[in-house]
Amino acid sequence: MFRDKKGNVTSKVTFSYLNPSNMQTWKGSQICFLGFDELCDFDEKCFWFMLSRNRSTCGVQPYIRGTCNPDPDSWVRKFIDWWIGKDGYAIQERSGVIRWMIRRDEKIYWANTKEELWEQFDLKTDEEKQEPKSVTFIASSIYDNQELLKVNPQYLGNLKAMAEVERERFLRGNWNIKPASGLYFKRSQVTMVTDINKKDICAICRAWDLAATEQRNDNDPDRTAGVLMARKRDGTVVVLDVINQTIGAGDVENLIYNTAVADRAKYGNLYVVRIPIDPGAAGKIVANSYVKKLMGFRVKTERVTGSKITRSTPFAAQWQNGNVQVVVGDWNDAYFTQLEFFPESKHDDMVDASSDSFNEVAESTFNPKNLL
């Protein structure tokens, strides 16, 4: 709340949420200032509906402000198209330039001046001439926030450590870049090793991506993938072994159990088996059956949430920054090929298993006992 010198409330700022399901609860509202944090995350219909609530008799001229990070799939990308170049970056000479628009039947008409719209739509009365709305887009980046960089200089390093797609969006302001083959994993970005010293391992996990369809005739079913990954004490992540097979449900259980026996015999009690809990009621039942099958092992079950791209991003960031090693093996070529074609490849079993395995060893590293 804001008060005058006499203590009277002059204005009030309220924080709330907005989505299509609660949009109508704002009917009757009079809001002189509308502020959207991360505008790209809001539904377009919600935005235009709230524009109708942007009114007031308090003496403050109604206005709207929105902040956003680049999202090529958002309605905002099309809305600000005039300010964005073909390369996806903001056109600096146009940053802050005011344009005018009229929206009719869900279509936006743009002009450089409101007078152009008066003429185009034959707006003659004083009331009609109020229809055009002024719009501008101001390009900015982390480098404009010098106070943050002064207080929190390591934040810039955090942005640079992101995977390529996210780094282009959040650091460089690219409104066009989308996930595509070769943008997440390239074999040239990792170091090949023949083996690692087991004493250097502080966390190790084999995560599985389950499938239970046998290959028949010319079908191309999903595969059961198991990725064994370790994190060394210096922070390096090592992909030790990858299994990727098309086998039936009964054989999958035996494969996971026999692999766990061999893995623990080689790497000791730090070893964890991670099983996904797939969506749906049956997912938990299947995961629990594996827990029983693996009695005596350290087993962790995790519900699968988020898109495959979102799940892979933490691992991709380490991969792209040269923090991943891969042990030489006959599985290397198939593994690299699938990762390099992600997210456009037909199969992504090994990617999903890699994401889960990485998340497990990354989390495990923060256990003080593993650092002793």
N, C-alpha and C positions, 0 to 999 in steps of 0.2 A: 504494500500500500504506500501511497505517496500523500503526505499531508502538507497543508500550508502552514504559515507561521502561527496561526491560531489553533492548530491541531486538527483542523477539519480535513477529512479524507477528500482529496482532489481526484485521485485516480487509483485504480487497482489492477494489478497484473495477475492473471490466473493461469496456471499450468494444467493442462488436461490432455486427453487422448482423443483421437478421431479415427474412425473407420466406417465402412458402409453400414455396419450393423447398428451403430449408435448415432449416425449422422442426423437423423430426424429429431434427436433430443435437443438439438441446437435451434430448432424452430422457435421463433419469437425472440431470439437473442439480438442484442444490439452491441456490436463490438467495433470500436473505432480503430483498434490496432490488432491485426491478425499476424502472428509470427509463426512460421513453420520451420521447425528444426528438421533437417534432412527431408526436404520437400519431395525428393524422388521416392521416398518410402510411403507417401500418401497417395491414396486412390485419386485419380483425376476427377471423378464425379464429386468426391468429397470437397476437393479444392473449389470447384465452381459453385457448389452449393454454399460453402462458407463465404464465398464472395458476396452472396446475396445477404449475408448477415453482417457484412462490413458497412455499418451505418451507425450514426449517432447524432444526438442533438446537444452533446455536451460542449461543443465548440471546437473540438479537435477534428481536423480534417481526416476522414477515414483513409487508412492506408494499409498496405500488406508488405511484409518482408519474408523472404524465405532463404534459408541456407541449404546447400546441397553439395554432395560429392558426385563426380561424374557417374552416370549410369546410362549406357547406350540403349537399354531396353525400356527406360522410363519415358512416360509421356512428356516429361520436362525436356528431354533431349530434343524432341521435335519443336517444342514451344520456344526454345532459345536458339533455334537453328541459325538465325541470321547472325548471331554473335560468335558462332563456332565455325572454324575453317574445315576444309575437306579432310585435313589431316587429323581432325578430332580435337585440336587445341584451340583455345580461345583466340580470336583475332584481337590483338591488343589495341589496335586503333579504334575498334568498335566498343571496347569495354567502357561501360558507363554511358554510352550513347542512348538517348531516349527515343523510343519509337511508340507508335500509337496503334491500337487495335480495337476492333469491334468483333464480338462473337455472336453469330446468328446460326441457329439450327446446328449447334455443335461444330461449326466451322469458324475459324479465325481469319479475319481479313486484316492485313497489316498495311501501314503507311508511315511515311517519314514525318508527317505532320497531321494534326487533328483536322486541319482545314481540308486536306485531301480526302479524308473520310466524310466530312460534311458534304463535300461535292459528290463523292461516289454514292452515298446513300441518301442524298437529297435531304439532308438534315437542316432545317431552316429555323425552327423555333429555338428559344433559349433552352427549353427542356430537352429537345432532341439533340442539341449540340453538346450536352453533357455525356452522351453515350460513349464516345471514344475514351479508352483507358490508356494511360501512359505506362510503359513497361521498359525496364532496362535490366541488363545483366552486367554485373561487375566481376570480372575475373580476379582471382586471388590465389595465393598458394601459401605454404608454410613459411616462406621467406618474407611474407608481409607481416607475419606475427613475430616481430623481433623480440618482444617482451617474453613470449613463451620460449623462444630459442635461448634467450639469456638466462632464464630461470631453469629451463629443462632442455639443455642442449643435446642430450642423448636421444630426444624424441625424433630428431631428424634421422638418426641411425636406425630407429625402429621402422620408419617408413622405407628406408633404403633396403631393409632386410626382408621386406614383403616379397611375395611371388610376383613375377613380371606383370601379370594383368593388373593386380591390385596396386603394385608400385606405380604403374603408368597412370592409374586413375587417381589415387590418393596423394601421390607426390607430384606428378607432372600435369595432372588435370586433363587427361585424355578422355574425351567423351565418346570415342568410336571403338576403342579396343574391346574385343570380346574373347572369351575362351576359344582357343583354336589349337589344332595340332602343332606341337613344337613349342608352345608358349609356356608349358609347365615343366616338362622334363626333357632334357637333352643328354645323351650319353657322354657328350664332351664336357659336361659340367661336373662329373664325378671322377674320383680317383680309383683306379683298379688296384687291388691288393691281392696277394696270394693267400694270406692268412692274417690273423691278429693274435696278440698275446692275451690269453684268457684272463690274466691278472689285471688287465686294463679295463675289463668289463664291469660296469656298475649297474647295468640293467639290461635284461634280455627277454625278448618275447617272440613267440610265434603266433601271429594272428591269422585267422582263417576267414575266407569268404566262401560260404557254403553253396553248393549246387548238388542236385541229385538226379541229373538227367544223363542217361547213358547215350553214347553216340551210336546212332543206327543209320545205315545207308548213307545218305548225303546230308543229314541234318548237321547243324553247327550249334550245339547247345552251350550254355554257360558252363564254366569249369569250376572245380573246387580248387581254390588257391590258398596256399599257406606260406606266408613270408616271415622268415626268421630274421630279426633285426636286433642289434645291440647298440647300446650307447656307451662310449668309453669315458673315462674320467676326465679327459680333456674336452669333452663336449661333442666329439665327432660321432656321427651315426654311421653304423656299418650294416649293410645288407649282406647277411651271411649265407642265406640259402633261400631258394624259392621252389615251391612245388606247385604244379598247375596241371590238373588231370581231369578228364571226363570219365567219371565213374558213377555207379549207382549209389543209392542211399546207404545200403548196408556196408558197402566197401568204403564209403566216406568215413564212417565211424571207426573202422579198423585202421584206415590210413592215419587219422588224427591220433589215435591211441598209440600206434606203433611209432609214429614220428615223435610223439612226446617222450616215449621211452628212450629213443635214440638221442634226442636233443638234450634231455636232462643228464643222461649218462656222459655226454661230452662236455656240457657247460655248467652242470651243478645246480644247486638249489635256488639260485637267483632266477632261474628259468620260469616264465609265466606263459600259460596258454590262454589266448583270448578268443572267445566265441561270440559272434554277433547275435543279438536278439532281433530278429526281423520283425517288421510291422505285422500286426494282427495277433489274434489270440494264440495261434499255434506257435508263434515265434518263441514265446517264453517256454512252452512245453518242450520244444526241440532243444533249446539251449539247456534246460534242466537235465535232459536226457544225456547230453554230452558231459555235464558236470558229474553225473553219476558214473558214467563210463570212465572218466578220468579221476576217479577217487584216488587220493594220495598225491595228486599234482596240485600245483598252484594254478587255479583256473579262475578267470575273470570273464563275466558275461556283461556285455554293454549293448543297450538298445541302439539301433541304427536310427540316427536323426540327421536332418539337414541334407542338402544336395551332395552329390558325389564331388562336385567341384569345391564346395565349401569344406568338406571333410579332408580333401587332399591338399588344401592350401598351406597348412603349417609344414607339411613334409616337403612340398614343392619349394617353399621359401628356403629351407635348409639346403635342398638339392641345388638350387640356382646360385646359392652363395658359397658353394664349394665345401659344404660341411658334411658331405655324404661320401662314404667309401663303399665300394662293391667288391666282394670277394669273387675271384675268377671261378667260373663254373660253366658247365654245358648248358645251363638254363639262361645264361646272360642275354643271348640274342633275342629270345622270345620275350624276356622281361623288358629289355630296352625298347623293343619294337612297340609293345603295348603301351608303355608309358609315353613314348614320343608321339603316338597318335591320339592320346587322351586329350580332350574328352570326346573326340569324334570317332574313336574306334568302336567297333561293334561290341567287343568284350572289354570289360574293365575289372575283371576279377582280381588280378594282381595289384591293380591300383588301389582298390578298396582294402585289400588285405595289408598293403603297405601303409596306407593312411592309419589304419587301426593299430598296426604294430608300432609305428612311429609315435602315435599319441600315447601308447602305453609306456614305452621306454622313456619318453620325454617327461611324463608324469612321475614315473618311478624314480627318476634321477633326483627329485626334490625330497625324497625320503632320506633324512640324515643317516640312517643306518646303512644305506647303500654307499655312503661316501666314506665310511670308516674302513 
